[in-house]
Amino acid sequence: MTSLTHHLTEDLLMAYAAGNLPEAFSLVVATHISLCDDCRAALAALECVGGNLLEECAPSPLADDALARALARIADAPGPIARPAIPAPVRRGVLPAPLQGYVGGDLEAVRWRPAGPGVRQAILPVGDGATARLLHIRGGQSVPDHGHRGMELTLVLQGAFRDGAARFARGDIEIVAEEVEHCPVAEEGEDCICLAATDAPLRFRGMLPRLAQPFLQI
């Protein structure tokens, strides 16, 4: 088993198994699972339980036009929410395999853009419902003090950061709820690279971050 400190919650694993997460959150979950034996095993157990429940369901009779109506609904429905694959073994590199498919390779393929002093970002192409981005934070640099209007998932891919008394290193995931306000700080030394997903804009305290927020799409 892996020696990670911070894992996914059962609720997130269940939602991922059921296909109920926005693509951005699914990407973070899939990337964490590719690095975490414990959460990968927990996901397999949940999927097994779901399969058994389906097998135990009593069959229900279908109307004569059930197939035609189902095909019509499929044709009219929006595209499916993507669920990134969790390949094994994980490819070598800083970016795990589920994430490399979105970037087109490892770190050398990332198109970074400035996002403030000591911070760069790359917004990833995901569907509606939440946004996903890679963050490159210089060692010793803090992220602007901010709160949330929704959920934020942050997965460490390189280096480490501290948030209060908690430390998050490669593979660890921080799950932040709407009521939390914080100011994460990258550890001195190696730059910190994270994958972050949010389902609502952040609430920055400082004037400059608030002015830059529309341009940074965060």
N, C-alpha and C positions, 0 to 999 in steps of 0.2 A: 504494500500500500504506500501511497505518497505521504510525504511529511508536511503537507501544506497546513496552514493554520486556519485560514478563512475559506469556508465552503459555501456552496449554494444551499438555499433553504429547500425544504421538501415541497413547499408550495410552488417555487419556481421550477423544480424538477418535474412536478406533476403537470404544470401548465405546458412545459416544453414537450413532455411525452404526449400530451393530448393535442399538440399543435396549436395552442391558444395564445402564444406569445407573438408580439410584433417581430418582424424579421431582425431588427437591430438587437433586441434582447435575445432572440434565438442564436444570433451570431456570437454574442458574449458567452452564453451558456455552452454552446458547442465548443468554443475555444477553450473555456475552462475545463470542460469534461475531457478534452483531448490531453490535458495536462494532469488530470486528477483521477487516480485509480478509484478513490473512495466514491466520488460523485458518479463516475462511470458505472460502478457496480450498483449504486443506489438507483440510477436510471434504468438499468437492466431489470432490476427487481420490480420497479413500478410498471415497466412495459409488460413484464410477465404477468403481473396481477391484472392489468387491463385486458390482456389477451384471454386470461382465464374467465374474467367476468363476461366477456363477449361470448365465449363458448357456452357459458351456462345460461345465457338469455334464451327464453323460450321463443321459438319462431313465431312470427306474426303473418297472417295471410295478407297478400298484396292485392290491390285493385288491378283490374285488367289493364288500365292505362298507366300503371305506376312507372314502368320503364320510360315511357314517352315523356311523362311529366318530369322525371328525374333528369333526363337528357336535356330537356328544355331549360330547367333551372341551371344546369351546369353551363349551358351555352350562354345564358344571360348573366352569370355570376362574374365578379371581378377575378383577376388572376389569383392563384393560391398564394398564401403566405409561405415564403421560402423557409425551409428548415435546413440549415447548413449541415452537411455530412460530417461525421466524426470518424475520419479514417484512422486506421491503426496499421503499423506504427506511425507515430508522428514524424513528419519530415524534420530534418535538421534545420536549424536556423532560429532566429529570434521569434519570428512569426510562425505559430503553429499552422498546420495544414488547413483547417477550416477558414482561417483568416487569409492565407496566401491566395486562395481562390478569389477573394474580393480585391486584393491589392495587385495581383498579377505577378507575385513573386515574394521575395523576402524584403528586408528593409531597403535594399537598394532600389526597389521599384516604387517606394512610397513618394508621393508628391507632396512634400511638406509646404505649409504656408505659415507665416508668422501669426501668432495669436497672443502677443503680449511679451513683456520682458522675460527672456529665458524660456519661452514656451512656443512650440510649433504644433500644428495640427494638420490632419488630413481627414476630410469628411468622406465617409464611405458610401457607396451607392446601395441603399437599402429601401425597402418599401415604406409605405405610410404607417403611422402609428407611433414611431419613435425614430430617433436619429442615432447614428453610430459614427465614432471618430477615433482615430489614433492620436494620442497626445505624446509629445516628446518634451520632457521637462528637464531642464538643466539641473545637475546635481546641486543641492542646497537651495534651489528656487522653490518658492511657495506659490500655490495657485491662489488667485484672488479670493478673499473671504466671500462665501456665497451660501444661499439657501436654495430650496427646491420647491417646485410646484407639482412635482410628481416623483417618480422613482428614478434613481441613478444607479447603474451597475458599472463598476470600474475594475478591470482585470489587469494585473501587473504582468508585463511581458519581459521587462528588463529592469534591473536596478530594484529600488524599493522606495516607498514613501511612508511617512508617519502621519497619522490623523489622531491627534490627542495622544492617548497612551498606546494606541494600537499601531502595529507595524505590518505592512503589506509588502511581500516580496513576490518573485516570479511565481505565477500560478494562483496566488491569493486573489480573492474577489471581495470587494467592498460593496455592500448593499445599503444604500442610503434612502431613507423614506422622506416623505414630503416635509415633515416637521424639523428635519435636521439642518443646522447651519454649521459649516466647518471651513477649515483652511488647511488642506493637506500640504505637506512639505516633502519634497524629494530629498532623500538622504544625500549627504556629501559623497563625492566620488563619482561613481558611474551614473550617467544620465538615466532617468526613469522614463520608460516607454509603457504606455497603458492603452488598453482598448476600453472606451467608455460609451455607454448608451444611456440616453435620457428620453422620457416620453413627454416632457414639457420644458419650456425655457427655464433657465436658472434665474435666481434672484440675487444679483450682485449688490453689495453694500456700497462699494466705491463708485464715484461718478464716472471715472474713465472707463472701467469695465462696462458700465451701463451704456455709455455712449457707443462703445465698440461692439456691443452685443448684436445688433442687427447685421453687421458686416461679418461677424464670426459665426453666426447662425447657431448660437449655443444658449 
